[in-house]
Amino acid sequence: MAPLSHDELLEIFSRLPAKAIYKFTSTSKSFSKLPKETYFASKQTQNSLLRDDTCFFIQPDITQSYNVHVEFHPLPGEELSSGVPQSSLEFLSNSAKILSSSNGLILCRATGENEVKLLITNPATQSWLPIPTPDEYKQNGTSIGAVDLKIVLECDDKDDYMVYLFYDNLVDWSSSNLDCKVYHSNEGVWKSKQERFFTGSRKLKFDMPVHHRGAVHFISDCFPSWNKKSPYFRPYIMSYNFESGNSRMLRVPKEARKGSHDLTCDMGIFKWGKATDPNQSICLVRLRKHVFTIWTLTHYETSEWRRVLKIRVKAMVKDHPIIRVKGYAVLNGDLLVFATEKKVYGCGLKDMRIQEICDHEFDFNVLRFTSYKDTLRTFGTGAGTLPLSLHTCGTRAGTLPLPSHKQCW
């Protein structure tokens, strides 16, 4: 059998996660510069769009400006091939707070600051880039560092990314409309959208966005409301279309609305369906009285849903009499993951397989999952795409530059 050609080897390597590529290149001098080659990095990024996320981060759900420890865990079956360098985890734990993730890039906020400073990072390649602070969050004589941002990162199938920021209008702050600004990597500036985002009268959960049909979707809280005549008396989903600027409300299932004002009730929305599934949709997760119930959106225009799972937490975790769920998410459109006091469990939504994924070391009451895939994705070719050192991001003094991969993996 003839040996594989150089081009055939590149094609094979481009289908691997970033960690596997770096481990291989460290043993082969001829391929040692492969991850830094623009063509190869772009091809690996394109191929990664056909793969599901391979891992996830966990962090406490607290104020964005505070320093918090971050944990990284691979999904079952990805332990040997996927990961991020230890120095990247130290950077995220000591200097940044994860805000949003999309196709291999992470949007972070520098912590320990009295002002808002944002950066885009790829933990797998130990690269990162600051993005300008929106004018609305620059210092103007008062401290605004404690303000939590309503912000979303979206990476497309090229090397571009966009950041969407929703914020209160200072003139009409009591309104249910939010102003919107967009930062495009190719342009390097924030631009205001003419159309505002109507949110209804409830508070939306901006930490769990779902991109679907050209719009970003957010679910409202479940906090009891006293105005029963209001169309926003029960929880709902609001969407904002990036192109048209239109806002739209989607109803949650009638079964989900029942009992939604119970103090134990919490809801979240996530992507439903694999990365290659042309029929991707939205799934709704409700946790109420230690019972998970999950629905999928079957008809977008009429807000029709189908229930796919209803299961008690103690049926999945049988070795503990008292179980407290600290956080949950649906990863890759078919895996429910949830954190208890010390462990993270997974439940397949199609095969109903239940497994213990890992331990965690958090004592916080509420934890947040961020799905991730390790890729060689770059920051595109837009303005400001330059090599950086940490001090340019405004992180606190004493933070050291990230070391090389040979020191980290």
N, C-alpha and C positions, 0 to 999 in steps of 0.2 A: 504493500500500500504506500503510495507516494506521500511524503510529508506535507503538512498544510503550508500553504503560502503565507506570506506576511499579511496580505489583505484578508485572507480567511481567518487568520488569528485575530486580527483587529475586529472583524465582525463578531467573533465569538466573545472577545473581551468586552466589547461595547454593550453586551447584554447582561453583564454582571453588575451587582451593586458596587458602590464606590469602595467599600472596605475590602472586598475581594480583589478589586483591581489594584489597590495600593499594596496589599499583601503580596500579590504576584510580582508587581514591578520591583519590589524590594529585593527579589531573588534573581532578577534578570536585568543586567546592565543595558541590554539592547532595548528594553521596554521601560527603562526607569523614568524617562521623560514623557511617557505616554499620557498620564493624566493632565499634563499642562499643555498638550497640543490642542489647539482650538477646534480643529476638525473632529478629533476623537471625542473631546468633551461634549461637543454639540451632538454627535451621533449617540453617545451614551445617554445623554439627556433625552433625546427623542425616543430611544428604545425604552427608557424608564417610564415613559408615559403609558406604555402598554402593561406595566406591572403595577400591582397594588402596593400600598405603603408597607414597609417592612418592619417598622419599629414605632415607638412612641416615647414621648417625654411625659413626666408627671411633675407638677409643681403645685404648691398651695394656691388656692384661689383667694388672694389677698390684694391689697392696693398695689397698683402697678409700679409705683416708685420705690417700693421696699426691696431690699436684697432677700432672695429666697434660694434655698437649695433646690437644685433640679436633678431629677433622676432620669436615666435613659434605660429603656428595656427593649430588646428585640422581640418580635412576635414569635410564637411557636414555629419552629422549623427554619428560622432565620438567624439563629444564634451564631453560627460560624461565618456567615457571609455578609451580614449587615452590622453596622455600628458607626460610632463617631469617636474621634480621639478624646482621650481623657482631658487634654488641655482645653478642648472646646466645651466640655461639661463644666470645667472650672470657670471658664469665662462666663458661661451662661449663669452659673450659680453666684458668682461674685460681682458681676458687672452689668447684667442685663436681665430683663424679664421678657419671656416669650409671650407675644401677643397674638400671632397668627402664623399659619404654615400653609404652604402650597407648592406642590411638585418639586420638593427638594430645597426650597429656600424658606427662611424663617424671618419674620418681622419681629424685631425686639425693641425694647425701650431701655435706655441706660438707666440704671438704678443709682440711688444715693445722690441724686441731683435735685436742685431746687428749680429746675426748669426741664422742659420736655426735650429729649434728644432721642432720635430714632435711628435705627440702622437695620440693614438687610444683611443676613449672614447665611453662609452655607457651612454648617458645622463639620460636614464630612471633609471638605477641602480646606478648612480653617481659614476661610476668606470672608471678608465682610466689608461693608460700605455704608457710610452714614448718608442719610437723606436729609434734606433741609427741614427745619422745624417750621410747620405752618405758622403764618403770621398771627393767627388767633391764639397761639400758645407760646408766643415769645414773651419774655419778661417785659412788664410795663409798670414796674414799681411795686408789684405785689407778687407773692410767691404762688405759683400755679403748679409746682412740682407734684402735688398730691392729687391732681385731677386725673381721673381715669379716662382713657381715650376710647372712643367708639370707632374702631379702625379695623380694616380688613385687607389682607394681602391676596392678590390673585395673579398666578403665573400662567401664561398661555403656553401654547405648544411650540413657541419659538424661544428666543432668549430674552424675551421681554417680561416685564412684570408691572403691575399697577397696584397702587395703594389707595384705598377709598376711606376717607375720613368723614364721619358724621358728627356734627357739633351743634350746640344750641345757639340760636341767633341772639346776640346781645341786646337787640332792640325789642324783640318779641320772644323773650325767654320763657313765657308761660304757655306758648303755643305747643301743639302736638306735632309741629313740623320741625325737622332738622335740616340745617344747611349741609351741603355735601361738597367736598373738594376731592380732586383726583390727582395723584402723582404718577406720571408715566415715566418709566425708566429711560425711554428714548428722548424725552424732552427735558427732564431734570428739574421741572418746576411744578408747583401746585397750581391747579386751575379750578376755578369755581364752576360748579354745575348750576345751570339756571333753575332747574327744577328741584324743589325741596322734597325731602322724604317725610311722608306722613306716617306717623308711628301709632296713631290711636292714643287712647288715654292711659294705657298701661306702659310699664317699663319693659323695654325689650332686652333680650340677652344677646349682647353683641359679641360675646366670647364664643358663640357656637354658630357661626354663619354657615349656610349651605348655598352653594352656587348651582343654579339650575335654570335652564331655559333663558340664559342671558341676564338673569337677575340674581341678587343676593337676598336670601331669606333669613329672617330672625323670628324666634318665638318669643312671646310675651311671658311675663311672670305669672304665677298662680295666686298671688296675694288676694285675699278676700276683698271684694268690691261691694259697696252698699247701694249703688245705683242699678237696680235690676232692670230698669228700662233702657239702659245704655247698650248699644250694640257691642260694647267692649266689656260687658259684665263678666263674660267668661274668657279664658285664655284664647289667643288667636295667633296666627302667623302673618307677618307683614313682609312684603317683598319690595325691592327697589330695582327697576330695570336700568342697567347701566347706559343703554343707548337712548331710550326714550325718556328716561327720568320719571316714568310713571310709578306710582305706589299702588299696591294692591293687597287686599286682605284675603287670606285663605282660612277657612274654618277648620278647626280640629274636629275629629270624630265626636259624634254625640256621646258615645260611651266614654270618651276621654274627658268631655266637659263635665260629666256627672261626677260629683264629689271633688271637683278640681279646687274648691275653696278649702278643702281639708288642709290643716297645717302641715301634714306629712307629705302633701302632694308636691311633686316637682316634675317638670317636663323639659325635654330637650329634643332638638331635631338634628338629623345627620343625613349624610348621603346614603342612598340605598342602591345597591348594585355594584358589580365589579368595574374596574377601570375600563375594560374593553366592552362592557355591556352597553349597547346602543339605547337601551330602555331604562337608563338610570332614572331614579326618582328620589323622593324624600321619605325618610322614615321618622316617625314620632315615637319617642320613648317616654312613658310615664312611670314614675316610681311613687307608689302610694301605699302606705301601711305595709311596707316590706314586700310589695308585689310589683314586679316589672310587667308592664303591658306594652306591646309594640305594634304599631300599625304602619302600613306603607300606603303612600298616595298613589291611587290607581287611575284617577282622572283629575288632571290638574284644573281644568276649566270649571268643574263643578264641585271641587273639593271632596271627592269621594275617596274613602279609605278602606283598607282591608286589614283586619287584625291577623297577625302572623305568630304572635306569642303572648302567652300569659303564664307567668310562673313565679312562685314564691322564692324569695332569696334563700330561705332555709332549705328549700328543695335542691338548691345548687351547692350550698355550703352546709353539709350535714354534721360536721364535727364540732360546731360551735352552737351552744343554745341561744346566745344573744348575738345578733349580727347587725352591725351598723354600716350602712353603705355611705362612703365618703365622697364618691364620685363615680361617674359612668360615662360611657361613650359607645358609639357604634363605629368600628373601624373597618375599612374596606367594604362597606356596604353589607356585611353579613356576619360580623363578629361583635357581640355585645361584651364589652369589658367593664368591670366594675371593681372598685377598691373597697376593701373592708378595713378594719383597724390596722392590720399588718400585711395583708396579702392582696394580690390582684388576680381575679378570676376571669375566665372567658367562657362564653356560651355561643356556640355556632347557631345562627338563626335559621339555617337550612338543614343541618344534620343533627342539631340539638346536642352536640357533643360539649360536655362541660369539663373544663380543665383548669388547674391552678397554673397561672402564668409565671408569677414571680412574687417575691417579697418586696415590701417598701418600708421606708424608715421615717415616715412622716407622722407627726403627732397632731397636725392641723385637722380641723373639723371637716373642711371641704377641700377636695383635691380636683385638679383639672388635668385632663388628658389632651395631648397635642399629637396628632398623627404625623408621621414623617417617613420619607424614603431617602436613603443616602445615595446621592447622585453627584456627578461632576458639574452640575449646572453652574453657569457663570452669571454675572450681573448684566449681561448684554453689552451693547456698544454705545449706550447713550452718554449724555454729558455727565461728567463726574465719576466715570468708571475708572478709578485709579488705584494702584496699590496703596495700602493704608497702614498706619500704626495706630495703636489704641488711643493715644492722646488726641487724635483728630476727631474722635467720636465724643469727646467730652467725658469719658469715664473717669472715675476718681483717680487721684494720683497714687502711684505705687503699683498699678496694674501692669503686668509685663506683656510684651508681645507674645503671640502664640508660637511655640517651638515647631520644629519640622516634624513631618509625619514619622520619621524614624524614631523620634523621641516619645511619640504619643500612642501608637497603636499597641 
